[in-house]
Amino acid sequence: MAEIESRTHWLLWPVMALWRFVTWILQLTGRLVAVILGIALMIAGVVVSLTVIGAVIGIPLAVFGFLLIVRGVF
């Protein structure tokens, strides 16, 4: 995503720096949560698909967990 460079008044620079730091922290934790949730869904999908009847739900659940991990990493 391309950022649009805007000019900030020098009095507001500390506020902008703090805002960018907070958004960076939130983006980092969001990715971490996505990866952890993806791992949990993959494990649950594998466990559920150990039965033949549960494979209908387990395989898509594991695939969704894998795609969530890929989205969190990249």
C-alpha atoms as a printed R data frame, in Angstrom:
   type eleno elety resid chain resno       x       y      z
1  ATOM     1    CA   MET     A     1   0.000   0.000  0.000
2  ATOM     2    CA   ALA     A     2   1.521   3.291 -1.057
3  ATOM     3    CA   GLU     A     3   1.571   6.040  1.495
4  ATOM     4    CA   ILE     A     4   0.709   9.552  0.459
5  ATOM     5    CA   GLU     A     5   3.299  11.901  1.796
6  ATOM     6    CA   SER     A     6   1.734  14.903  3.461
7  ATOM     7    CA   ARG     A     7   3.298  17.843  5.171
8  ATOM     8    CA   THR     A     8   2.736  18.016  8.896
9  ATOM     9    CA   HIS     A     9   3.134  21.183 10.891
10 ATOM    10    CA   TRP     A    10   6.181  21.011 13.156
11 ATOM    11    CA   LEU     A    11   4.029  21.387 16.279
12 ATOM    12    CA   LEU     A    12   2.069  18.257 15.396
13 ATOM    13    CA   TRP     A    13   5.128  16.124 14.587
14 ATOM    14    CA   PRO     A    14   5.273  14.369 18.016
15 ATOM    15    CA   VAL     A    15   1.595  13.425 17.707
16 ATOM    16    CA   MET     A    16   2.146  12.020 14.220
17 ATOM    17    CA   ALA     A    17   5.213  10.070 15.356
18 ATOM    18    CA   LEU     A    18   3.244   8.538 18.234
19 ATOM    19    CA   TRP     A    19   0.325   7.718 15.920
20 ATOM    20    CA   ARG     A    20   2.618   5.946 13.431
21 ATOM    21    CA   PHE     A    21   4.254   3.984 16.248
22 ATOM    22    CA   VAL     A    22   0.875   2.837 17.588
23 ATOM    23    CA   THR     A    23  -0.320   1.762 14.124
24 ATOM    24    CA   TRP     A    24   2.929  -0.176 13.596
25 ATOM    25    CA   ILE     A    25   2.407  -2.023 16.902
26 ATOM    26    CA   LEU     A    26  -1.206  -2.853 15.963
27 ATOM    27    CA   GLN     A    27  -0.182  -4.157 12.540
28 ATOM    28    CA   LEU     A    28   2.490  -6.359 14.085
29 ATOM    29    CA   THR     A    29   0.169  -7.840 16.697
30 ATOM    30    CA   GLY     A    30  -2.551  -8.348 14.096
31 ATOM    31    CA   ARG     A    31  -0.207 -10.465 11.994
32 ATOM    32    CA   LEU     A    32   0.885 -12.419 15.044
33 ATOM    33    CA   VAL     A    33  -2.720 -13.124 16.020
34 ATOM    34    CA   ALA     A    34  -3.487 -14.246 12.448
35 ATOM    35    CA   VAL     A    35  -0.592 -16.724 12.465
36 ATOM    36    CA   ILE     A    36  -1.482 -18.117 15.902
37 ATOM    37    CA   LEU     A    37  -5.147 -18.463 14.945
38 ATOM    38    CA   GLY     A    38  -4.147 -20.149 11.681
39 ATOM    39    CA   ILE     A    39  -2.004 -22.691 13.534
40 ATOM    40    CA   ALA     A    40  -4.853 -23.432 15.936
41 ATOM    41    CA   LEU     A    41  -7.320 -23.900 13.071
42 ATOM    42    CA   MET     A    42  -4.914 -26.195 11.230
43 ATOM    43    CA   ILE     A    43  -4.458 -28.363 14.312
44 ATOM    44    CA   ALA     A    44  -8.216 -28.469 14.902
45 ATOM    45    CA   GLY     A    45  -8.810 -29.351 11.242
46 ATOM    46    CA   VAL     A    46  -6.334 -32.226 11.370
47 ATOM    47    CA   VAL     A    47  -7.813 -33.555 14.619
48 ATOM    48    CA   VAL     A    48 -11.384 -33.342 13.295
49 ATOM    49    CA   SER     A    49 -10.474 -35.020 10.003
50 ATOM    50    CA   LEU     A    50  -9.123 -38.110 11.774
51 ATOM    51    CA   THR     A    51 -12.659 -39.487 11.520
52 ATOM    52    CA   VAL     A    52 -14.236 -40.093  8.131
53 ATOM    53    CA   ILE     A    53 -17.349 -38.088  8.925
54 ATOM    54    CA   GLY     A    54 -15.324 -35.187 10.347
55 ATOM    55    CA   ALA     A    55 -13.182 -34.940  7.204
56 ATOM    56    CA   VAL     A    56 -15.950 -32.952  5.539
57 ATOM    57    CA   ILE     A    57 -15.412 -30.175  8.088
58 ATOM    58    CA   GLY     A    58 -11.778 -30.825  9.031
59 ATOM    59    CA   ILE     A    59 -10.132 -30.499  5.623
60 ATOM    60    CA   PRO     A    60 -11.634 -27.070  4.796
61 ATOM    61    CA   LEU     A    61 -10.820 -25.965  8.348
62 ATOM    62    CA   ALA     A    62  -7.165 -26.964  7.920
63 ATOM    63    CA   VAL     A    63  -7.007 -25.270  4.509
64 ATOM    64    CA   PHE     A    64  -8.497 -22.088  5.980
65 ATOM    65    CA   GLY     A    65  -5.918 -22.200  8.788
66 ATOM    66    CA   PHE     A    66  -3.108 -22.571  6.258
67 ATOM    67    CA   LEU     A    67  -4.391 -19.643  4.207
68 ATOM    68    CA   LEU     A    68  -4.625 -17.545  7.378
69 ATOM    69    CA   ILE     A    69  -0.982 -18.339  8.175
70 ATOM    70    CA   VAL     A    70   0.065 -17.374  4.644
71 ATOM    71    CA   ARG     A    71  -1.860 -14.099  4.956
72 ATOM    72    CA   GLY     A    72  -0.257 -13.332  8.320
73 ATOM    73    CA   VAL     A    73   3.273 -13.991  7.074
74 ATOM    74    CA   PHE     A    74   3.037 -12.092  3.787
